[in-house]
Amino acid sequence: MDLGLAGKRAIITGASKGIGLAVARTLAAEGVYVIGGSRDTSDELKELVAAGQAVEVLVDLSSETGPGQLVAGALNEGPVEVLINNAGAVTPRTNGFVSVADEQWSYTLNLTLMAAVRTARAVLPHMLEGRRGVIINTASVNASLPDPLVVDYSAAKAALVNFSKALSKEVGPHGVRVNTVSPGPVATDLWLGHDGVASTLASTLGGDPGKYEETAVQDTATHRFTTPQEVADLIAFLASDRAANITGADYVIDGGLIQTL
Ligand SMILES: NC(=O)c1ccc[n+]([C@@H]2O[C@H](COP(=O)([O-])OP(=O)(O)OC[C@H]3O[C@@H](n4cnc5c(N)ncnc54)[C@H](OP(=O)(O)O)[C@@H]3O)[C@@H](O)[C@H]2O)c1
């Protein structure tokens, strides 16, 4: 299926690895020029840069100014038709809610919610002027499956979905679409890496990481992690004009983890 994305420019946050890298590669293969934002680069993202398909911008998106700087730099070089707010991180709160300090709540809210608010605020005047644009925010099943183990992350993702829906109503009549994608467990460093959720739970609660990986997907219908590429394919579709009348939607991609209709 030709997604008709060739020649467009997309900002992708968290493009250095995991889901963001898969999105960057997928969109680049469709002929999109990628502006990738993250704190560190990666060999994989460097490959896209070397091929002339991307530029990397090293930025802390949890800061007040980082998101705006990323967007301003991108707009200086040309138009931006697609914004994918994907950067994120999660820290299991194994000592319970009371142990989660204000600074930890602030960091999570800044990275999960405010980074998307700030990039959207920076890019929207440009998109509205052109009466054309797509914003896709990576949320999580935890937006609707609140979990005390990731209490701040769950609340922040719920806020991200709520914010995205509200924004879609305001900008929809002016040609800009806003959607969220809500994955269940995805096979990236966030879950499976050295400091990922499975390893953190194993080192603090006992057992081995494999046990927590199994538990994460035991209630799914497919009994496996989603791949980053599967999330990227969904995001690429939503970014394209094939999804031209899809806005204000939240697409769950979780192997059937959420049991309710
Ligand atoms: N993996 C899952 O199971 C899962 C499930 C549901 C939702 N999600 C969501 O999907 C998104 C991507 O997660 P992932 O699984 O691909 O994680 P990942 O492999 O750990 O990648 C996270 C990306 O975000 C960037 N990032 C993190 N903190 C940042 C900061 N302060 N400033 C700038 N960039 C930052 C990272 O780069 P640097 O570290 O170099 O900054 C990296 O590029 C996140 O929003 C996550 O919440 C993931």
The ligand as a Tripos MOL2 file, in Angstrom:
@<TRIPOS>MOLECULE
LIG
   48    52     1     0     0
SMALL
NO_CHARGES

@<TRIPOS>ATOM
      1 N1          7.9750   -0.7830   25.4870 N.am      1 LIG1
      2 C1          6.7340   -0.8770   25.9780 C.2       1 LIG1
      3 O1          6.3160   -1.9170   26.5040 O.2       1 LIG1
      4 C2          5.7830    0.2870   25.8680 C.ar      1 LIG1
      5 C3          4.4270    0.0570   26.1360 C.ar      1 LIG1
      6 C4          3.5320    1.1240   26.0710 C.ar      1 LIG1
      7 C5          3.9860    2.3750   25.7330 C.ar      1 LIG1
      8 N2          5.3050    2.5780   25.4710 N.ar      1 LIG1
      9 C6          5.7360    3.9410   25.1420 C.3       1 LIG1
     10 O2          6.3890    3.9490   23.9070 O.3       1 LIG1
     11 C7          7.3290    5.0090   23.8700 C.3       1 LIG1
     12 C8          8.6770    4.4920   23.4100 C.3       1 LIG1
     13 O3          9.1260    3.5270   24.3400 O.3       1 LIG1
     14 P1         10.1670    2.3780   23.9640 P.3       1 LIG1
     15 O4          9.5950    1.1170   24.4670 O.co2     1 LIG1
     16 O5         10.5530    2.4810   22.5420 O.co2     1 LIG1
     17 O6         11.3700    2.7820   24.9330 O.3       1 LIG1
     18 P2         12.9490    2.8180   24.6960 P.3       1 LIG1
     19 O7         13.3860    1.7280   23.7940 O.co2     1 LIG1
     20 O8         13.5310    2.9080   26.0580 O.co2     1 LIG1
     21 O9         13.1760    4.2060   23.9330 O.3       1 LIG1
     22 C9         12.8400    5.4120   24.5570 C.3       1 LIG1
     23 C10        13.2420    6.5700   23.6630 C.3       1 LIG1
     24 O10        12.8830    7.7980   24.3370 O.3       1 LIG1
     25 C11        14.0500    8.6120   24.4630 C.3       1 LIG1
     26 N3         14.0030    9.3770   25.6870 N.ar      1 LIG1
     27 C12        13.8210    8.9320   26.9600 C.ar      1 LIG1
     28 N4         13.8960    9.9380   27.8240 N.ar      1 LIG1
     29 C13        14.1320   11.0650   27.0900 C.ar      1 LIG1
     30 C14        14.3220   12.4370   27.4240 C.ar      1 LIG1
     31 N5         14.2970   12.8690   28.6810 N.pl3     1 LIG1
     32 N6         14.5460   13.3140   26.4220 N.ar      1 LIG1
     33 C15        14.6130   12.8830   25.1370 C.ar      1 LIG1
     34 N7         14.4200   11.6110   24.7690 N.ar      1 LIG1
     35 C16        14.1870   10.7170   25.7430 C.ar      1 LIG1
     36 C17        15.2130    7.6060   24.4640 C.3       1 LIG1
     37 O11        16.4340    8.1910   24.0770 O.3       1 LIG1
     38 P3         17.5210    8.7060   25.1470 P.3       1 LIG1
     39 O12        17.5050    7.7420   26.3000 O.co2     1 LIG1
     40 O13        18.8000    8.7300   24.3940 O.co2     1 LIG1
     41 O14        17.0880   10.0620   25.5450 O.co2     1 LIG1
     42 C18        14.7440    6.6130   23.4180 C.3       1 LIG1
     43 O15        14.9930    7.1170   22.1310 O.3       1 LIG1
     44 C19         7.3310    5.6150   25.2760 C.3       1 LIG1
     45 O16         6.5240    6.7540   25.3030 O.3       1 LIG1
     46 C20         6.7350    4.5140   26.1250 C.3       1 LIG1
     47 O17         6.1080    5.0240   27.2840 O.3       1 LIG1
     48 C21         6.2170    1.5650   25.5180 C.ar      1 LIG1
@<TRIPOS>BOND
     1     1     2 1
     2     2     3 2
     3     2     4 1
     4     4     5 ar
     5     4    48 ar
     6     5     6 ar
     7     6     7 ar
     8     7     8 ar
     9     8     9 1
    10     8    48 ar
    11     9    10 1
    12     9    46 1
    13    10    11 1
    14    11    12 1
    15    11    44 1
    16    12    13 1
    17    13    14 1
    18    14    15 2
    19    14    16 1
    20    14    17 1
    21    17    18 1
    22    18    19 2
    23    18    20 1
    24    18    21 1
    25    21    22 1
    26    22    23 1
    27    23    24 1
    28    23    42 1
    29    24    25 1
    30    25    26 1
    31    25    36 1
    32    26    27 ar
    33    26    35 ar
    34    27    28 ar
    35    28    29 ar
    36    29    30 ar
    37    29    35 ar
    38    30    31 1
    39    30    32 ar
    40    32    33 ar
    41    33    34 ar
    42    34    35 ar
    43    36    37 1
    44    36    42 1
    45    37    38 1
    46    38    39 2
    47    38    40 1
    48    38    41 1
    49    42    43 1
    50    44    45 1
    51    44    46 1
    52    46    47 1
@<TRIPOS>SUBSTRUCTURE
     1 LIG1         1 GROUP 0 **** ****
